[in-house]
Amino acid sequence: MRKLLWTVHFLFVLLLGVSSFAAQSFDYPKIFDTTYKLMANKDLYKALNDSIPQQSEPLTQSQIVFILQNKPEYIPLLDNVLGSLAVAKDSSPETYNNFLKAIKVDLKQRAQSPDFIAQLQAYRGPDSPAVLNLPGGTPGYRALRLFVNHPRLQNPDDLNSKVLPGDDLRQVVLDFIAGSEEEIWYNVFDFDLKVIADALKDKHKKKSVKVFGGIDAGTIAARPEVKAIYDSLRQLESSNFQTVAVNSVGLNHQKILVRDPMGPRAAVLFLSGNFTQSCIGPEGDLVNIPKAQRPSFSIPNANHALLVLGALPAQVTKAELRKTLEFKIRGQSQYPIGGSFKIYGEKSKDSGNTPSITLSFSPKGGNGDINKSIIAPLILNSTGPIEALHFAFSSKQIQDALQQRAAKDISEKGTFQFRSVGDTPFAMREWSVFLSLSGLKKDLPTGKYLVDADSSILKVVGPAAVSELQKNIRTAPAIYGERHLKLADGSSLKTTSKIHHKVFIFPENKTAILGTSFNPSENAETNNEQVVIVQDTGIVKQARRFFMYLFKNSAKSVNEEATRRNLRALPDTSGDDPANTAERGD
């Protein structure tokens, strides 16, 4: 017992030196591992939070990573304390309680260094991610690549510019897997592409690459095609090839691949679409129809992928996937408050700017609420136009942030520049933010769309600007939706395609949310999701190319679609959930 108390005392004496950030640790896998263990030990985590009354909110994962990055000597000490706590707990309740009491006393006495508090204060705000560094100022990642599976404009500021073809996202995934040499981690909501499953198995069998992946358990149960993929992967089950049916509290909705996080080919692939034919197969749903007879409307859901080349993003993302796939934690009650992590790339020779990515994951991303603590502040702190491209958009917190931005811009500039494209069925639902921002509401008993006399956005922008705002809030191009191919025998085959992006673009700030699985909705907070914020002039321009292509080719505004639907209005009795039921149709 005396040895245990001495260990605690020695650990927290060092807390007084936290401001002397002389040496840094770059062993991020170890840092993340120790951080998770600390936060998972509820007694020690609570004791640490209780010792810092200046900190109004519980310490986030990113705050603790920040401390361990800059004071690496804490890592073995914390490991020792955690081990000693486990020994004390096994000994007797009295020994454990006495040891924990000593920890609390020492913390309260010693964790009040002004410098220590000042360092933590820097990360109390939602827009203060922990910055991760490499030795000698080496860039945290080498490069970014953006891929999109539908046409885009060559020049986003010229609607008449050349149209460029889309990318084959299925091949992008296959190429990413082919580049692995050591290990692959992945997590997806939906998975029916046998060619991707075969690529994972081949890498393991022929190159001994470790493969650790997850698929949403609900999707496995609901779709026989996914169950077949899962079963085929499980045939290779071993310590170095594991496939987890992720039983998430919400949806296991991430779309992530990580490659060789400790090697020279380290990279992460963040996608808006799943490993399915509908999402990333270039042929669309009618893949079995010969190419010469396949109709032009058989296209995949509109999706994109962000490739990040570099070890730091791969290590951060692997640490997150381990929570789900290895530790098998579930929901907001078990995931620690995640914070966010900022990683800088190489300084641009042309602009002089240093690009960056910021990563966060739900459940419990940011300060525990991604809509409130990450996306809404990004909107409020941005300037200039906002462009949005979404499958399902129902977050009232983000709607409020957009309305606050509108009020500010109208007051200062006399105009609010907002453009959007939404997937048509969900843009027209009663919970749709696109519907609310158009000043409309849906009357469920009649199915009719009405002007919302209490609409906040209409009061903010004023009568003169309403028409322009409504015109710029648009539904999907006509090629997206449900179509039927009539066959020679009189039968027909159905094909559907959707706007499946989850994108915000802030052109003036050279910033965009890309490679994200998170539909802006309250229910997404309980899902397993990834959010990626990119600050990069070139990548944001590329994102605007595909946004402006869809915007230019949009069939109608939400207001015009409401008028069309009012001519054939029927009562709405579906009662679909705005996030979970919508996403089941990926």
BAMI-140844 format. One record per residue (C-alpha): residue number from 1; x, y, z. Coordinates in Angstrom, 2 decimals. Layout:
REM residues N
(NUM (X Y Z))
...
//
This chain:
REM residues 586
(1 (0.00 0.00 0.00))
(2 (2.83 2.39 0.87))
(3 (4.38 1.76 -2.57))
(4 (1.08 2.56 -4.23))
(5 (0.80 5.89 -2.41))
(6 (4.41 6.80 -3.28))
(7 (3.66 6.14 -6.96))
(8 (0.69 8.49 -6.87))
(9 (2.67 11.16 -5.04))
(10 (5.54 10.97 -7.55))
(11 (3.16 11.18 -10.49))
(12 (1.39 14.33 -9.42))
(13 (4.48 16.15 -8.20))
(14 (5.39 16.14 -11.88))
(15 (2.09 17.79 -12.75))
(16 (3.57 21.01 -11.42))
(17 (6.04 20.99 -14.29))
(18 (3.49 20.71 -17.06))
(19 (4.29 24.15 -18.44))
(20 (7.89 23.27 -19.30))
(21 (7.02 21.75 -22.67))
(22 (10.61 21.02 -23.62))
(23 (10.43 17.43 -24.81))
(24 (7.65 16.04 -26.94))
(25 (6.55 12.48 -27.51))
(26 (5.70 11.37 -31.01))
(27 (4.68 7.86 -30.00))
(28 (1.03 8.56 -30.72))
(29 (-0.16 4.94 -30.64))
(30 (1.10 4.72 -27.04))
(31 (-0.32 8.16 -26.18))
(32 (-3.77 7.23 -27.47))
(33 (-3.64 3.87 -25.73))
(34 (-2.79 5.41 -22.34))
(35 (-5.36 8.18 -22.83))
(36 (-8.12 5.69 -23.55))
(37 (-7.23 3.57 -20.51))
(38 (-7.22 6.66 -18.28))
(39 (-10.61 7.84 -19.54))
(40 (-12.06 4.32 -19.37))
(41 (-11.14 4.17 -15.66))
(42 (-14.08 6.21 -14.45))
(43 (-12.75 6.71 -10.91))
(44 (-9.36 8.07 -12.00))
(45 (-10.90 10.16 -14.80))
(46 (-13.42 11.68 -12.37))
(47 (-10.71 12.37 -9.81))
(48 (-8.65 14.21 -12.43))
(49 (-11.64 16.31 -13.52))
(50 (-12.66 17.08 -9.92))
(51 (-9.18 18.38 -9.21))
(52 (-9.50 21.16 -11.80))
(53 (-12.53 23.30 -10.87))
(54 (-11.46 25.92 -13.43))
(55 (-12.35 23.39 -16.12))
(56 (-16.13 23.71 -16.46))
(57 (-16.43 20.68 -18.76))
(58 (-14.79 17.23 -18.38))
(59 (-11.37 16.87 -19.98))
(60 (-11.59 15.66 -23.56))
(61 (-9.46 12.97 -25.13))
(62 (-7.65 15.63 -27.15))
(63 (-6.75 17.58 -23.98))
(64 (-5.21 14.52 -22.36))
(65 (-3.39 13.60 -25.57))
(66 (-2.02 17.15 -25.58))
(67 (-0.63 16.72 -22.06))
(68 (0.93 13.33 -22.78))
(69 (2.39 14.57 -26.05))
(70 (4.21 17.35 -24.25))
(71 (5.02 15.52 -21.02))
(72 (5.85 11.97 -22.17))
(73 (7.17 11.03 -18.71))
(74 (3.53 10.91 -17.60))
(75 (2.87 7.91 -19.83))
(76 (4.71 5.21 -17.80))
(77 (3.59 6.85 -14.57))
(78 (-0.05 6.74 -15.60))
(79 (0.38 3.15 -16.72))
(80 (1.81 2.34 -13.27))
(81 (-1.03 4.09 -11.45))
(82 (-3.63 2.33 -13.60))
(83 (-1.95 -0.99 -12.90))
(84 (-1.75 -0.22 -9.19))
(85 (-5.43 0.72 -9.12))
(86 (-6.25 -2.64 -10.65))
(87 (-4.12 -4.42 -8.02))
(88 (-5.76 -2.43 -5.22))
(89 (-9.22 -3.23 -6.56))
(90 (-8.38 -6.93 -6.60))
(91 (-7.00 -6.70 -3.06))
(92 (-10.03 -5.38 -1.18))
(93 (-12.59 -2.57 -1.38))
(94 (-10.92 -0.87 1.60))
(95 (-7.46 -0.89 -0.06))
(96 (-8.92 0.42 -3.31))
(97 (-10.89 3.19 -1.62))
(98 (-7.88 4.30 0.44))
(99 (-5.69 4.35 -2.66))
(100 (-8.29 6.31 -4.60))
(101 (-8.68 8.75 -1.71))
(102 (-4.93 9.37 -1.74))
(103 (-5.04 10.04 -5.47))
(104 (-7.82 12.58 -5.00))
(105 (-5.98 14.40 -2.21))
(106 (-2.76 14.57 -4.19))
(107 (-4.58 15.80 -7.28))
(108 (-6.40 18.56 -5.43))
(109 (-3.15 19.72 -3.82))
(110 (-0.90 19.58 -6.84))
(111 (-2.94 19.95 -10.05))
(112 (-3.54 23.65 -9.51))
(113 (-0.42 25.01 -11.16))
(114 (-1.41 28.24 -13.00))
(115 (0.64 27.12 -15.97))
(116 (-1.10 23.76 -16.03))
(117 (-4.51 25.40 -15.93))
(118 (-3.48 27.88 -18.62))
(119 (-2.51 25.06 -20.95))
(120 (-5.85 23.35 -20.45))
(121 (-7.75 26.60 -20.94))
(122 (-6.51 26.67 -24.53))
(123 (-8.61 23.58 -25.24))
(124 (-11.85 24.47 -23.50))
(125 (-13.35 25.97 -26.67))
(126 (-14.99 23.77 -29.31))
(127 (-12.77 25.19 -32.05))
(128 (-9.52 24.36 -30.24))
(129 (-8.35 20.95 -31.41))
(130 (-5.14 19.39 -30.15))
(131 (-2.40 19.97 -32.71))
(132 (-0.35 16.84 -33.36))
(133 (3.26 17.28 -34.49))
(134 (6.16 15.30 -35.86))
(135 (9.87 15.80 -35.02))
(136 (11.65 18.75 -36.58))
(137 (8.54 20.39 -37.94))
(138 (7.97 17.58 -40.46))
(139 (4.49 17.91 -42.04))
(140 (1.93 15.66 -40.37))
(141 (0.74 14.33 -43.72))
(142 (2.26 14.29 -47.19))
(143 (-0.70 14.98 -49.45))
(144 (-4.47 15.03 -49.90))
(145 (-6.37 13.61 -52.86))
(146 (-10.07 14.15 -53.55))
(147 (-12.10 11.77 -55.72))
(148 (-15.74 12.10 -56.80))
(149 (-17.86 9.60 -58.74))
(150 (-19.88 12.03 -60.87))
(151 (-18.98 14.84 -63.29))
(152 (-17.58 18.17 -62.09))
(153 (-16.86 21.53 -63.66))
(154 (-13.33 22.45 -64.64))
(155 (-13.87 25.94 -63.21))
(156 (-16.39 26.22 -60.36))
(157 (-16.77 29.95 -60.98))
(158 (-17.74 29.45 -64.62))
(159 (-20.92 27.42 -65.07))
(160 (-20.14 27.07 -68.77))
(161 (-16.68 25.63 -68.24))
(162 (-15.69 22.15 -69.42))
(163 (-17.31 19.18 -67.69))
(164 (-14.78 16.66 -66.35))
(165 (-15.66 12.96 -65.87))
(166 (-16.09 11.37 -62.47))
(167 (-13.81 8.88 -60.74))
(168 (-14.33 5.17 -60.10))
(169 (-14.55 5.11 -56.30))
(170 (-14.64 1.32 -56.23))
(171 (-11.24 1.30 -57.93))
(172 (-9.99 3.95 -55.51))
(173 (-10.79 1.57 -52.64))
(174 (-9.15 -1.37 -54.41))
(175 (-6.01 0.66 -55.15))
(176 (-5.85 1.73 -51.50))
(177 (-6.01 -1.89 -50.35))
(178 (-3.41 -2.93 -52.96))
(179 (-0.98 -0.37 -51.50))
(180 (-0.94 -1.96 -48.04))
(181 (2.08 -3.88 -46.80))
(182 (1.49 -4.39 -43.07))
(183 (-2.08 -3.89 -41.87))
(184 (-5.54 -2.67 -42.89))
(185 (-8.26 -1.39 -40.57))
(186 (-11.71 -0.54 -41.88))
(187 (-15.20 0.19 -40.63))
(188 (-18.32 0.56 -42.78))
(189 (-22.08 0.68 -42.44))
(190 (-22.90 -1.38 -45.55))
(191 (-20.78 -3.83 -47.57))
(192 (-21.97 -5.87 -50.57))
(193 (-19.02 -5.56 -53.00))
(194 (-17.43 -9.00 -53.30))
(195 (-14.46 -7.57 -55.20))
(196 (-13.47 -5.51 -52.14))
(197 (-13.91 -8.48 -49.79))
(198 (-11.75 -10.58 -52.13))
(199 (-9.06 -7.87 -52.21))
(200 (-8.91 -7.86 -48.39))
(201 (-8.68 -11.65 -48.25))
(202 (-6.03 -11.80 -50.98))
(203 (-3.86 -9.24 -49.20))
(204 (-3.98 -11.34 -46.07))
(205 (-3.41 -14.71 -47.74))
(206 (-0.70 -13.66 -50.20))
(207 (1.10 -10.90 -48.29))
(208 (0.27 -11.72 -44.63))
(209 (-1.29 -8.28 -44.21))
(210 (-3.23 -8.00 -40.93))
(211 (-6.89 -7.11 -41.59))
(212 (-9.22 -5.86 -38.85))
(213 (-12.65 -4.61 -39.97))
(214 (-16.22 -3.90 -38.96))
(215 (-19.67 -3.90 -40.59))
(216 (-22.89 -2.64 -39.00))
(217 (-24.62 -5.60 -37.34))
(218 (-28.07 -4.31 -38.25))
(219 (-27.16 -4.15 -41.91))
(220 (-25.75 -7.69 -41.80))
(221 (-29.07 -8.89 -40.37))
(222 (-31.20 -6.86 -42.81))
(223 (-29.43 -7.56 -46.11))
(224 (-28.59 -11.12 -47.30))
(225 (-25.93 -9.72 -49.66))
(226 (-24.10 -8.17 -46.70))
(227 (-24.50 -11.33 -44.63))
(228 (-22.82 -13.26 -47.49))
(229 (-19.85 -10.86 -47.47))
(230 (-19.59 -11.06 -43.68))
(231 (-19.69 -14.85 -43.69))
(232 (-17.04 -15.07 -46.42))
(233 (-14.72 -12.79 -44.43))
(234 (-15.33 -14.74 -41.23))
(235 (-14.02 -17.89 -42.92))
(236 (-10.50 -16.47 -42.51))
(237 (-11.03 -15.54 -38.85))
(238 (-7.78 -15.54 -36.86))
(239 (-5.81 -13.21 -34.61))
(240 (-4.60 -11.41 -37.76))
(241 (-7.85 -11.41 -39.74))
(242 (-10.94 -10.31 -37.86))
(243 (-14.36 -9.11 -39.00))
(244 (-16.64 -7.60 -36.38))
(245 (-20.42 -7.30 -36.61))
(246 (-20.56 -3.93 -34.86))
(247 (-23.55 -3.78 -32.53))
(248 (-23.71 0.00 -32.24))
(249 (-26.26 1.85 -30.11))
(250 (-26.99 4.03 -33.14))
(251 (-25.71 3.13 -36.58))
(252 (-22.17 1.95 -37.18))
(253 (-22.07 4.53 -39.93))
(254 (-18.36 5.23 -40.53))
(255 (-16.84 4.72 -43.98))
(256 (-13.11 4.45 -43.27))
(257 (-10.03 2.53 -44.42))
(258 (-6.64 2.82 -42.67))
(259 (-3.42 1.45 -44.17))
(260 (-0.02 0.74 -42.55))
(261 (-0.21 3.44 -39.82))
(262 (3.40 2.82 -38.75))
(263 (4.87 2.38 -42.22))
(264 (6.02 4.56 -45.13))
(265 (2.76 3.90 -47.03))
(266 (0.57 5.06 -44.13))
(267 (-2.71 6.54 -45.30))
(268 (-6.42 6.95 -44.53))
(269 (-9.30 6.85 -46.97))
(270 (-12.41 8.67 -45.72))
(271 (-15.56 8.15 -47.80))
(272 (-19.10 9.49 -47.88))
(273 (-20.27 6.19 -49.40))
(274 (-20.23 2.57 -48.29))
(275 (-18.62 -0.49 -49.87))
(276 (-21.74 -1.12 -51.95))
(277 (-22.58 -1.23 -55.64))
(278 (-25.17 1.50 -55.14))
(279 (-22.71 3.82 -53.41))
(280 (-19.43 3.38 -55.29))
(281 (-19.98 0.93 -58.16))
(282 (-19.68 3.04 -61.34))
(283 (-22.33 0.96 -63.14))
(284 (-25.06 1.77 -60.60))
(285 (-27.68 -0.76 -59.59))
(286 (-28.00 -2.30 -63.06))
(287 (-24.48 -3.70 -63.02))
(288 (-25.70 -7.04 -64.41))
(289 (-27.11 -5.45 -67.56))
(290 (-24.55 -5.48 -70.43))
(291 (-22.87 -2.12 -70.82))
(292 (-24.25 -1.58 -74.33))
(293 (-27.83 -1.99 -73.03))
(294 (-27.41 -0.35 -69.65))
(295 (-29.42 2.92 -69.44))
(296 (-27.72 6.21 -68.67))
(297 (-29.76 6.59 -65.49))
(298 (-28.08 3.56 -63.87))
(299 (-25.54 5.56 -61.88))
(300 (-24.16 5.27 -58.34))
(301 (-25.16 7.50 -55.48))
(302 (-23.30 10.81 -55.65))
(303 (-20.30 10.28 -53.34))
(304 (-16.70 11.30 -52.82))
(305 (-13.58 10.07 -51.04))
(306 (-10.72 11.93 -49.37))
(307 (-7.32 10.21 -49.39))
(308 (-4.86 11.41 -46.73))
(309 (-1.27 10.21 -47.14))
(310 (0.65 10.25 -43.87))
(311 (1.26 8.42 -40.59))
(312 (-0.34 10.85 -38.12))
(313 (-3.87 10.78 -39.61))
(314 (-3.60 6.99 -39.92))
(315 (-2.56 6.59 -36.27))
(316 (-5.33 8.88 -34.99))
(317 (-7.94 7.03 -37.02))
(318 (-6.69 3.58 -36.07))
(319 (-6.88 4.59 -32.40))
(320 (-10.52 5.49 -32.95))
(321 (-11.31 2.26 -34.79))
(322 (-9.75 0.23 -31.98))
(323 (-12.42 1.56 -29.60))
(324 (-15.13 0.07 -31.79))
(325 (-13.48 -3.02 -33.24))
(326 (-11.06 -4.15 -30.54))
(327 (-12.44 -2.77 -27.26))
(328 (-16.04 -3.11 -28.54))
(329 (-17.40 -0.14 -26.63))
(330 (-20.90 1.10 -27.47))
(331 (-22.78 4.37 -27.46))
(332 (-22.44 7.69 -25.72))
(333 (-22.22 6.15 -22.25))
(334 (-19.01 4.26 -23.11))
(335 (-17.16 6.39 -25.64))
(336 (-14.95 9.06 -24.03))
(337 (-15.44 12.74 -24.89))
(338 (-13.30 12.86 -28.02))
(339 (-12.36 16.46 -28.71))
(340 (-10.69 16.90 -32.08))
(341 (-7.22 16.69 -33.61))
(342 (-5.58 19.08 -36.05))
(343 (-2.74 17.96 -38.31))
(344 (-0.82 20.29 -40.62))
(345 (0.44 19.45 -44.07))
(346 (3.29 20.98 -46.05))
(347 (3.30 24.74 -46.52))
(348 (2.19 25.78 -50.00))
(349 (4.92 27.35 -52.12))
(350 (2.32 29.24 -54.15))
(351 (0.04 30.72 -51.48))
(352 (2.30 30.52 -48.44))
(353 (-0.57 28.94 -46.51))
(354 (-0.19 25.77 -44.49))
(355 (-3.03 23.32 -45.18))
(356 (-4.51 21.21 -42.42))
(357 (-7.09 18.60 -41.59))
(358 (-9.09 18.38 -38.36))
(359 (-10.46 14.98 -37.31))
(360 (-13.27 14.15 -34.91))
(361 (-15.41 11.09 -34.36))
(362 (-18.78 10.32 -32.80))
(363 (-20.23 9.23 -30.45))
(364 (-19.04 12.00 -28.10))
(365 (-17.01 13.91 -30.69))
(366 (-15.89 17.47 -30.01))
(367 (-17.07 18.50 -26.56))
(368 (-19.56 15.63 -26.68))
(369 (-21.80 17.05 -29.42))
(370 (-20.43 17.45 -32.96))
(371 (-23.32 19.56 -34.24))
(372 (-22.99 22.04 -31.38))
(373 (-19.26 22.10 -30.69))
(374 (-17.71 21.56 -34.14))
(375 (-20.02 22.25 -37.10))
(376 (-22.07 25.15 -35.68))
(377 (-18.96 27.15 -34.56))
(378 (-17.36 26.54 -37.95))
(379 (-20.41 28.13 -39.58))
(380 (-20.55 31.02 -37.12))
(381 (-16.83 31.81 -37.38))
(382 (-16.72 31.59 -41.17))
(383 (-17.10 34.48 -43.58))
(384 (-18.49 34.79 -47.08))
(385 (-20.63 32.29 -48.99))
(386 (-21.68 28.89 -47.66))
(387 (-22.34 25.90 -49.91))
(388 (-24.05 22.74 -48.63))
(389 (-24.53 19.32 -50.21))
(390 (-26.39 16.75 -48.11))
(391 (-28.26 13.48 -48.12))
(392 (-30.23 14.09 -44.88))
(393 (-30.10 17.41 -43.02))
(394 (-32.20 17.82 -39.87))
(395 (-29.99 19.40 -37.18))
(396 (-31.74 22.34 -35.55))
(397 (-28.45 23.42 -33.96))
(398 (-26.87 23.84 -37.37))
(399 (-30.02 25.48 -38.71))
(400 (-29.79 28.02 -35.87))
(401 (-26.12 28.65 -36.70))
(402 (-27.00 29.29 -40.35))
(403 (-29.74 31.69 -39.29))
(404 (-27.32 33.53 -37.00))
(405 (-24.86 33.80 -39.88))
(406 (-27.67 35.07 -42.09))
(407 (-28.61 37.75 -39.55))
(408 (-24.99 38.84 -39.22))
(409 (-24.41 38.96 -42.98))
(410 (-27.65 40.82 -43.66))
(411 (-26.75 43.36 -40.98))
(412 (-23.18 43.87 -42.21))
(413 (-23.42 43.25 -45.96))
(414 (-27.10 43.32 -46.81))
(415 (-27.01 39.77 -48.24))
(416 (-26.68 36.14 -47.14))
(417 (-24.95 33.97 -49.74))
(418 (-26.14 30.40 -49.24))
(419 (-26.40 27.69 -51.90))
(420 (-27.33 24.07 -51.43))
(421 (-28.30 20.83 -53.11))
(422 (-30.17 18.14 -51.17))
(423 (-31.30 14.64 -52.03))
(424 (-34.84 15.32 -53.21))
(425 (-36.93 12.88 -51.07))
(426 (-35.23 13.95 -47.85))
(427 (-34.98 17.64 -48.73))
(428 (-38.80 17.59 -48.85))
(429 (-39.40 15.80 -45.55))
(430 (-41.10 17.62 -42.67))
(431 (-37.85 17.61 -40.64))
(432 (-35.64 18.94 -43.45))
(433 (-33.54 22.01 -42.72))
(434 (-33.56 22.75 -46.45))
(435 (-37.36 22.99 -46.22))
(436 (-37.16 25.26 -43.17))
(437 (-34.52 27.50 -44.76))
(438 (-36.89 27.89 -47.71))
(439 (-39.49 29.28 -45.31))
(440 (-41.78 26.27 -45.78))
(441 (-43.33 23.58 -43.63))
(442 (-45.13 20.35 -44.44))
(443 (-48.65 19.75 -43.18))
(444 (-48.69 16.00 -42.50))
(445 (-52.48 15.47 -42.47))
(446 (-52.85 16.86 -46.00))
(447 (-49.34 16.32 -47.36))
(448 (-49.30 19.93 -48.58))
(449 (-46.43 22.38 -48.29))
(450 (-47.28 25.71 -46.69))
(451 (-45.51 29.00 -46.10))
(452 (-44.32 28.96 -42.49))
(453 (-45.56 32.22 -41.02))
(454 (-43.30 31.69 -38.00))
(455 (-40.19 31.00 -40.07))
(456 (-37.12 32.54 -38.45))
(457 (-35.14 32.63 -41.67))
(458 (-37.79 34.64 -43.50))
(459 (-37.80 37.18 -40.68))
(460 (-34.01 37.38 -40.79))
(461 (-33.47 37.85 -44.52))
(462 (-36.54 39.98 -45.14))
(463 (-39.01 39.96 -48.05))
(464 (-36.55 41.34 -50.61))
(465 (-34.03 38.52 -50.16))
(466 (-36.45 35.60 -49.76))
(467 (-36.77 34.88 -53.47))
(468 (-32.98 34.71 -54.02))
(469 (-32.49 32.44 -51.00))
(470 (-35.28 30.09 -52.08))
(471 (-33.90 29.93 -55.62))
(472 (-30.50 28.78 -54.30))
(473 (-31.81 25.97 -52.06))
(474 (-32.16 23.18 -54.60))
(475 (-33.10 19.55 -55.02))
(476 (-31.09 16.93 -56.90))
(477 (-30.53 16.88 -60.65))
(478 (-33.26 14.96 -62.48))
(479 (-31.03 11.93 -63.15))
(480 (-31.02 11.11 -59.41))
(481 (-34.00 9.22 -58.05))
(482 (-35.90 6.02 -58.78))
(483 (-36.11 4.73 -62.38))
(484 (-37.28 1.50 -64.03))
(485 (-35.80 -0.35 -66.99))
(486 (-38.42 -2.25 -68.96))
(487 (-37.22 -5.65 -70.17))
(488 (-38.23 -7.56 -73.31))
(489 (-40.41 -9.97 -71.32))
(490 (-42.48 -7.07 -69.97))
(491 (-40.91 -7.07 -66.50))
(492 (-38.85 -4.20 -65.18))
(493 (-35.78 -3.60 -63.03))
(494 (-35.62 -0.78 -60.50))
(495 (-32.57 1.43 -60.05))
(496 (-32.15 4.25 -57.56))
(497 (-29.47 6.88 -57.07))
(498 (-29.16 9.54 -54.41))
(499 (-27.23 12.63 -53.47))
(500 (-25.23 10.97 -50.71))
(501 (-22.57 13.60 -49.95))
(502 (-22.27 15.21 -46.51))
(503 (-20.48 18.47 -47.37))
(504 (-20.19 22.08 -46.24))
(505 (-17.92 24.44 -48.20))
(506 (-16.69 27.87 -47.08))
(507 (-14.92 29.20 -50.21))
(508 (-13.70 32.46 -48.70))
(509 (-12.05 30.59 -45.82))
(510 (-10.61 27.83 -48.06))
(511 (-12.31 25.34 -45.73))
(512 (-14.68 22.43 -46.26))
(513 (-16.17 19.45 -44.45))
(514 (-15.25 16.53 -46.72))
(515 (-14.76 12.76 -46.45))
(516 (-17.40 12.79 -43.74))
(517 (-20.02 10.16 -42.87))
(518 (-21.93 12.47 -40.50))
(519 (-25.32 13.62 -41.78))
(520 (-26.06 16.83 -39.86))
(521 (-28.74 15.48 -37.54))
(522 (-29.25 14.97 -33.83))
(523 (-29.42 11.18 -34.21))
(524 (-26.01 11.09 -35.89))
(525 (-24.51 12.03 -32.50))
(526 (-25.22 8.49 -31.27))
(527 (-23.81 6.84 -34.42))
(528 (-20.22 5.82 -35.09))
(529 (-19.21 8.58 -37.53))
(530 (-16.19 10.47 -38.82))
(531 (-15.97 14.23 -39.41))
(532 (-13.09 15.70 -41.42))
(533 (-12.52 19.45 -41.81))
(534 (-10.09 20.39 -44.57))
(535 (-8.33 23.74 -44.86))
(536 (-6.64 23.56 -48.26))
(537 (-7.01 25.94 -51.20))
(538 (-6.66 23.30 -53.91))
(539 (-8.89 20.68 -52.30))
(540 (-11.65 23.20 -51.56))
(541 (-11.57 24.33 -55.20))
(542 (-11.94 20.70 -56.27))
(543 (-14.91 20.28 -53.91))
(544 (-16.54 23.36 -55.41))
(545 (-16.14 21.83 -58.87))
(546 (-18.41 18.91 -58.03))
(547 (-20.78 21.03 -55.93))
(548 (-21.28 23.59 -58.70))
(549 (-21.87 20.84 -61.27))
(550 (-24.76 19.49 -59.19))
(551 (-26.00 22.99 -58.39))
(552 (-26.00 23.98 -62.07))
(553 (-27.85 20.80 -63.09))
(554 (-30.32 20.83 -60.24))
(555 (-33.86 20.09 -61.38))
(556 (-35.75 22.50 -59.13))
(557 (-35.50 24.55 -56.00))
(558 (-37.12 23.14 -52.85))
(559 (-39.76 25.86 -53.23))
(560 (-40.52 24.80 -56.83))
(561 (-40.62 21.12 -55.85))
(562 (-43.09 21.98 -53.07))
(563 (-45.33 23.73 -55.61))
(564 (-45.18 20.70 -57.91))
(565 (-45.98 18.28 -55.09))
(566 (-48.89 20.38 -53.87))
(567 (-50.71 19.56 -57.10))
(568 (-50.82 15.88 -56.09))
(569 (-50.60 16.12 -52.33))
(570 (-51.42 13.05 -50.23))
(571 (-51.19 12.61 -46.45))
(572 (-47.75 11.53 -45.17))
(573 (-48.01 8.52 -42.87))
(574 (-44.49 7.06 -43.14))
(575 (-43.10 8.45 -39.88))
(576 (-39.50 7.80 -40.99))
(577 (-36.71 8.83 -38.68))
(578 (-34.64 11.64 -40.25))
(579 (-31.27 9.97 -39.69))
(580 (-31.48 6.25 -39.04))
(581 (-34.27 5.15 -41.39))
(582 (-32.91 7.39 -44.13))
(583 (-29.47 5.85 -43.90))
(584 (-30.82 2.30 -44.04))
(585 (-31.38 3.02 -47.72))
(586 (-27.68 3.59 -48.47))
//
